[in-house]
Amino acid sequence: MKDLNKNRPSVAKDVEAVITSFNQGSMILEAVRSLCEQTLLPERILQLLPGSIPSVFLTL
């Protein structure tokens, strides 16, 4: 049976990433992709879009 976790990065339980942006939707996706390509992933990614349209607070 193939080990599905072999190539998965580790998750740092004490690391969180915060992405902030103002009306830059395409840049948010780029930032999330960049975080997901790291060798050590944050446990949580917070996305803050203060004042953007629509104003959103998301935990991905």
N, C-alpha and C positions, 0 to 999 in steps of 0.2 A: 504494500500500500504506500502511495506517495505521501511524503510529509508536506502538507499544505502550508505549514508555518515556516518552512525552511528559509524562504526568501522574504518573509515579512519583516519590516523594521520593528524594533522594540518600541514600546510606549513608555515614556518617562512619566511616572505617576505624580511627580511633583512639578511638572512643567505645563504651563498654559500659554497659548498664543493669543494675542489680541490684534485684530485687524480693524483699522479705522479707515473711513473713507467718506467723502462728500460727493454724491452723485457721480461715482466712478464704478459702475457695476462691473464692467469688463475687467477692471484692475482687481476687484475682489476675487473673482474666479482665478485669476493668475496667482494671487497671493495664497489662496487655499491650495492650489495645485503645487505651488512651491513648497509649502509646509508638508504636504503629503509625500513629497519626494525626498525628504530628509531621512537620514539613517536612524535618527531617534525622533519619534513622533511626540508631539505634546499630547497630554491626556485629553485636553479640551481646547477647542478653537472658538473664541468669542468674536463675533462680528458686530461692530458698532458703527452705525450709520447716522450719527446725530445731525439733524437738520436736513437730511436727504429726503427726497420724495419717493416713496413714502418713508417715514422715519421707522427704523426697524432695529430691534435688538434680538439677535438669534444666537443660540448655541448650536453649533453644527455637530 
